Amino acid sequence: MKPFMIVKVGGMDINIVRVPLNDEIFGDFSYINSRIRIEEKLVGAVLVDTVLHEINHAIWAVGQLKSKAQKEERAVSVMASYWTQIFRDNPELIRWINRNLATKTKKK
């Protein structure tokens, strides 16, 4: 399955693919496979929200925030640093977000 986008998160290149997830989940992240899967039926703001949600899971894993005991301020600081790097290194992600937020119709 060919990724529709590759996003750099820290030192990782995360492949983002659109696949049928049987309407059970919107998406998921696999650290081992460096992959985000997104339900192929999603469009517009829900699609963008889901991709950003799954990128947050990637940040959580790459930033080693996996422990439930992490303090909120540390987690927020690490997330902000990674989002800064993601926006800087992935201009195609910003263009894709803007395009998809302008989409108002549902994909069938």
C-alpha positions in Angstrom: 0.0 0.0 0.0 1.5 3.3 -1.2 1.4 6.2 1.3 -0.4 9.3 0.3 1.9 11.3 2.5 5.1 10.8 4.4 5.5 12.9 7.5 8.8 13.4 9.4 8.4 13.1 13.2 11.7 13.5 14.9 14.0 11.0 13.3 11.2 8.9 11.8 9.5 9.0 8.5 5.9 8.0 9.1 4.0 6.6 6.1 0.3 7.7 6.0 -2.0 5.4 4.1 -5.7 5.4 3.3 -7.3 2.0 3.8 -10.7 0.5 4.6 -10.9 0.1 8.4 -14.4 -1.3 8.3 -16.0 1.7 9.9 -14.7 0.5 13.3 -12.0 3.1 13.8 -10.9 6.3 12.1 -7.2 5.5 12.2 -4.3 4.0 14.0 -0.5 4.4 14.5 2.1 1.7 14.4 5.5 2.7 15.8 7.1 -0.6 14.7 5.9 -0.2 11.1 6.4 3.6 11.0 2.8 3.9 9.7 -0.4 5.6 10.2 -3.6 4.1 8.7 -6.6 6.3 8.0 -10.1 5.2 7.1 -10.4 5.8 3.4 -14.0 7.2 3.7 -13.0 10.2 5.8 -12.9 13.7 4.2 -12.7 17.3 5.2 -12.2 18.3 8.9 -12.8 14.8 10.2 -9.9 13.5 8.0 -7.6 16.3 9.1 -8.5 15.8 12.7 -7.8 12.1 12.5 -4.5 12.5 10.8 -3.4 15.1 13.4 -4.7 12.8 16.2 -2.6 9.9 14.9 0.5 12.2 14.4 0.1 13.0 18.1 0.3 9.3 18.9 3.6 9.3 16.8 4.9 12.3 18.8 4.0 10.5 22.0 6.0 7.4 21.0 9.0 9.1 19.4 9.1 11.7 22.3 9.1 8.8 24.8 6.0 10.1 26.5 4.6 6.6 26.8 4.6 6.5 30.5 1.2 7.2 32.2 3.1 9.1 34.9 4.2 11.9 32.5 3.5 15.4 33.8 1.3 17.6 31.7 3.8 20.4 31.2 6.5 18.0 29.9 4.0 16.4 27.6 2.8 19.7 26.2 6.4 21.0 25.8 7.5 17.9 23.9 4.4 18.0 21.7 4.9 21.7 20.9 8.6 21.1 19.9 7.7 18.2 17.7 4.8 20.1 16.0 7.3 22.9 15.3 9.6 20.5 13.6 6.7 18.8 11.8 5.4 22.0 10.4 9.0 23.1 9.4 9.9 19.8 7.7 6.6 18.9 6.1 5.2 21.8 4.1 3.1 19.4 2.0 1.3 18.5 5.3 0.2 22.2 5.7 -1.0 22.4 2.1 -2.8 19.1 2.5 -4.5 20.3 5.7 -5.7 23.5 4.0 -7.0 21.6 1.0 -8.9 19.1 3.1 -10.4 21.7 5.5 -11.9 23.4 2.4 -13.7 20.1 1.5 -17.3 20.1 2.6 -18.7 17.0 1.0 -18.6 13.4 2.2 -16.7 10.8 0.2 -18.8 7.8 -0.7 
